[in-house]
């Protein structure tokens, strides 16, 4: 009888371990899928930021303006302009509209290719 109970307990423990292992694997797969989605979104965001930064720098230099002059014209700090042009940050939509008006282009021309 004791042997039967020990065997039953052993098989129960093995089945529990298997269920826990399956649960852990499912959660790991879910985490990997989320991480991949985040990586793709970050990559898309970096691409958009790079396009905007390049366009902004081109508009500024084509107009013969320094970073300081542009910062004064639209009311932001030199550091802000530098972060926009380096792609570290992106301007708010309001600032994109101000930049577009300043440069005589549409907001879409600033944020798109």
N, C-alpha and C positions, 0 to 999 in steps of 0.2 A: 504494500500500500504506500509506504513512504517513497519507494522508488518511483511509483507511478506519479505521485504528487510532485516529486523533484523533476521528473521528465516533463510533466505538464507545465510547471513553473518555468522550466528552461525554454520550452517552445513558446510560451506566452511572452517571455522576455525577448526572445529572438524576434517574434512578430512585432512587438512594440518598438524594438530597435529599428526594424525595417520601416515601419510607419514613420518614425521620427526622421530617419534618413531620407525618406521620400519627401517629407515636409521640408526638410532643410534644402534638399536639391531644388524643389519647386520655388522656394523663396530665393535661392541663389540665382536661378534662372530669371526670376522677376526683377531682381536687383540688376543683373547684367543687362536686361532689356531696357530698364529705366536709364541706366548709365549710358547706353548707346544712344537713346533718344536725346538725352541731355548733351552728349558730345556733338550730335548732329545740329542741335539748336545753337550751341555755342559756335560751331563752325560757320553756320549761316549768319549769325550775328557778327562774327569777326569779318566775314566777307563783306557784309553791308557796311560795316564800320570802315573797312579799308577803302571801299569805293567812295564813301562820303568824304573821308579824310583826304584822299587824292583829289577829288573834285574841288573841295574847299581850298586846298593849297593852290591848285591851278587857277581858280578864280581870283584868289588874292594876288598871286604873283603876276598874272596876266594884267591885272589892274595896276601893278606897280606899287602895291601897298606892303608895308611892313606888318608884322604881327601886332605891334603896338598900335599902328594906325587903325587896323581893323577892329581891334579890341575897343578902342575909343569910339569908333563909329557905331558899334552896336551895343555898347555898354556892358561888356564883360571883361574879365581880367585877361592879361597876356597869357597866363597859365592855362586858362580855359581854352583859348584859341589853340595853344600848343597841344593840349590834350585831344582836342577835336582833330587837329591835323595829324597827330600821331596815331589816331584810332583808339586811344585809351578810353575815351568816352565819346558819347554822341550828343549833339545838341538836342534840346527839346524841340517839339514840333513848332512851338512859337518862335524859337530862335531860328529854326530852318526857314520859316516864313520871312522873318526879318532879314536873314542873309540873302534870300532870294530877291526880296525887294531892293536891297542894297546893291546887289550885283546885276539887277535887271534881268533875272531869269525866273523860271517857275520853280516852286519847291521840288517838283518832280525831277527837274534837271539836276538838282543838287543831290538827291538821294538815289537816282537811278543812273545807269550807264549812260 
